Amino acid sequence: MNKFLLLIIVAAIFVSCSKKNGNSPSTSIVGKWNITADTDRVYDNGTLNQTSILSESISPYVQFNADGSGVLMDDITGGGATIKFTYSVSGNVIKFHYPAQTINGIAVAAFERDGTYKRTGTNDMEIIFDSTALQGGDSERDLEVVYMFTVK
């Protein structure tokens, strides 16, 4: 009985000490998100083989609309690529669907891509794409993290 009472008291202390200041970041991703950096690491059979880090100084952005549509404005190549997509969110998992489209004169087949997103502050977010493919008994893992911020 004493152990049960002690457990209730400890639980009450933790509940009463929890911080509820109303300043927690919103989980909504709707809006315009400026891409600040994009890191990509490729592992072959568990060994890091390639690292690419792009620091975005040319103002690419992702626009997430409330109706589940979106657009990625990517100007890394200088051609001003506008890439349309739809998305859905479940928990912290975000699923992108890119329809077949022509981007800067190049036909691109439809594809899907899943990632997880994490709000790292009121106006900051990371989207993490982590995929592994097997090819002839070898595994290739691609880990990409896209860093973004928004002004609300």
C-alpha positions as CSV (number, residue, x, y, z in Angstrom):
1,M,0.0,0.0,0.0
2,N,2.9,2.4,0.9
3,K,4.5,1.7,-2.5
4,F,1.2,2.5,-4.3
5,L,0.8,5.8,-2.4
6,L,4.5,6.7,-3.2
7,L,3.9,6.0,-6.9
8,I,0.8,8.3,-6.9
9,I,2.7,11.1,-5.2
10,V,5.7,10.9,-7.6
11,A,3.2,10.9,-10.6
12,A,1.5,13.9,-9.2
13,I,4.8,15.8,-8.9
14,F,5.8,15.0,-12.5
15,V,2.4,16.2,-13.8
16,S,2.4,19.4,-11.8
17,C,6.0,20.2,-12.9
18,S,5.4,19.8,-16.6
19,K,5.9,22.9,-18.6
20,K,2.8,24.2,-20.3
21,N,3.8,27.7,-21.5
22,G,1.9,27.7,-24.8
23,N,5.1,28.3,-26.8
24,S,5.4,24.9,-28.3
25,P,6.0,24.9,-32.1
26,S,2.9,24.4,-34.3
27,T,2.8,21.0,-36.0
28,S,1.2,22.5,-39.1
29,I,3.4,22.7,-42.2
30,V,1.0,24.7,-44.4
31,G,2.8,27.7,-45.7
32,K,6.0,28.8,-47.6
33,W,9.2,27.2,-46.3
34,N,12.6,28.6,-47.5
35,I,15.2,25.9,-47.9
36,T,18.5,26.8,-46.2
37,A,20.5,23.6,-46.7
38,D,20.2,20.1,-48.1
39,T,22.6,17.3,-47.0
40,D,22.7,14.0,-48.8
41,R,24.8,11.0,-47.6
42,V,25.1,7.8,-49.6
43,Y,26.3,4.6,-47.9
44,D,27.4,1.5,-49.8
45,N,27.1,-1.7,-47.6
46,G,27.2,0.5,-44.5
47,T,30.2,2.6,-45.5
48,L,29.9,6.3,-46.3
49,N,30.7,6.7,-49.9
50,Q,29.5,10.2,-50.8
51,T,28.4,13.4,-49.1
52,S,26.8,16.4,-50.7
53,I,26.0,19.5,-48.8
54,L,24.1,22.3,-50.5
55,S,23.9,25.6,-48.8
56,E,21.0,27.4,-50.4
57,S,21.8,31.0,-51.2
58,I,19.5,31.2,-54.2
59,S,16.2,31.2,-52.3
60,P,14.6,27.8,-53.2
61,Y,11.4,27.1,-51.3
62,V,8.6,24.6,-50.7
63,Q,5.0,25.8,-50.6
64,F,2.6,23.4,-48.7
65,N,-1.0,24.3,-49.4
66,A,-3.9,23.5,-47.1
67,D,-5.6,21.3,-49.8
68,G,-2.7,18.9,-49.9
69,S,-1.1,20.3,-53.0
70,G,2.3,22.0,-53.1
71,V,5.2,23.3,-55.2
72,L,8.9,23.2,-54.9
73,M,10.8,26.1,-56.5
74,D,14.3,24.9,-57.1
75,D,16.8,27.2,-58.8
76,I,20.0,25.2,-58.1
77,T,20.7,24.8,-61.8
78,G,19.8,28.4,-62.6
79,G,16.8,27.3,-64.6
80,G,14.1,28.1,-62.1
81,A,12.5,24.6,-61.9
82,T,9.0,24.6,-60.6
83,I,8.0,21.1,-59.4
84,K,4.4,20.3,-58.5
85,F,3.4,17.7,-55.9
86,T,0.7,16.6,-53.6
87,Y,1.3,15.5,-50.0
88,S,-0.3,13.9,-47.0
89,V,0.7,13.9,-43.4
90,S,0.2,11.2,-40.8
91,G,1.9,11.8,-37.4
92,N,5.4,13.0,-38.4
93,V,5.4,11.1,-41.7
94,I,5.0,13.1,-44.8
95,K,4.3,11.3,-48.1
96,F,5.0,13.2,-51.4
97,H,3.5,12.3,-54.7
98,Y,5.0,13.8,-57.8
99,P,2.8,13.4,-60.9
100,A,4.4,12.9,-64.3
101,Q,5.4,16.4,-65.5
102,T,7.8,18.3,-67.7
103,I,10.4,20.3,-65.8
104,N,12.5,22.7,-67.8
105,G,11.8,20.7,-70.9
106,I,12.6,17.3,-69.4
107,A,9.8,14.7,-69.0
108,V,9.9,13.3,-65.5
109,A,7.9,10.1,-64.6
110,A,5.6,10.1,-61.6
111,F,7.1,8.9,-58.3
112,E,6.5,9.0,-54.6
113,R,8.8,9.8,-51.7
114,D,8.2,9.4,-48.0
115,G,10.0,11.2,-45.3
116,T,9.7,12.3,-41.7
117,Y,9.5,15.8,-40.6
118,K,10.5,17.4,-37.3
119,R,9.7,20.9,-36.2
120,T,13.0,22.2,-34.6
121,G,11.6,25.5,-33.5
122,T,8.6,27.8,-34.0
123,N,9.7,28.7,-37.6
124,D,12.1,25.8,-38.4
125,M,11.7,22.3,-39.8
126,E,13.7,19.4,-41.1
127,I,12.5,16.8,-43.5
128,I,14.4,13.5,-43.4
129,F,14.4,11.1,-46.4
130,D,16.0,7.7,-45.6
131,S,15.9,4.9,-48.2
132,T,17.8,1.7,-48.8
133,A,17.9,-0.3,-52.0
134,L,19.4,-3.7,-52.7
135,Q,21.2,-4.2,-55.9
136,G,22.9,-7.5,-56.7
137,G,23.4,-8.3,-53.0
138,D,24.8,-4.9,-52.2
139,S,22.9,-2.3,-50.2
140,E,22.8,1.4,-50.9
141,R,21.4,3.7,-48.3
142,D,20.6,7.4,-49.2
143,L,20.0,9.7,-46.2
144,E,18.9,13.2,-47.1
145,V,18.0,16.0,-44.7
146,V,16.4,19.2,-45.9
147,Y,16.6,22.2,-43.5
148,M,13.9,24.9,-43.8
149,F,12.5,28.0,-42.1
150,T,9.4,30.0,-42.5
151,V,8.3,33.5,-41.6
152,K,4.8,33.5,-40.2
